[in-house]
């Protein structure tokens, strides 16, 4: 009896004058391919939507969420396809909206960070005066390779500074980024004073520790440029200017 039902169904399908009355079996994509005269009566946008939806439905079967199409008319399937298309468009619009919000926030954060950093930078000058690569030497109680940077600080303000935090970004002669090293200077710098003597900072340059320090350690003298970005400054009178932790890189 099932055989006769399929024959009748096939007859009714082929005899449909309205392509939207066409009834699908278990192989809807094959039916579309086998009956071009019927489906070419559909508007082109509906043909494309139908084919796209059916292909996506076949693919989703691999994940266990395939919708049963057999027994549904083209009209029924198009209704589902249009809802599916709308969901895709809505999701895409929501994704774009969230991306724009994220981009706007990133720009706001960057602007705030730049404003605070430039404010601090106008109060001080920081410069590397010497780079030394110290090799491991157990005779000198030096168990690791060390990168030493001598750094000069200038206080351009009319009050004393007691702490400066920030980081150096290093670049090779082609201006490609090499690495970043942070500093924390805790020393009183009087108004308009420059300190540059006995002001060294050390980093462990072993390959299994700080990768940036190791790369900078290996650079020849004059084989790099750098920029300094201040993160915070503390004055002797208690004033603190700093980039909030959620803005600092």
HUHUCOR-V259383 format. One record per helix or strand of 2 or more residues. SS is the DSSP state (h for helix, s for strand). FROM is the first residue (numbers start at 1). TO is the last residue. If there is no record, write none. Layout:
# HUHUCOR-V259383
[[SS,FROM,TO] [SS,FROM,TO]]
This chain:
# HUHUCOR-V259383
[[h,2,15] [h,19,21] [h,28,34] [h,36,39] [h,44,63] [h,74,121] [s,124,134] [h,138,140] [s,146,155] [s,161,171] [s,177,185] [s,194,195] [s,200,204] [h,211,217] [s,225,235] [s,240,242]]
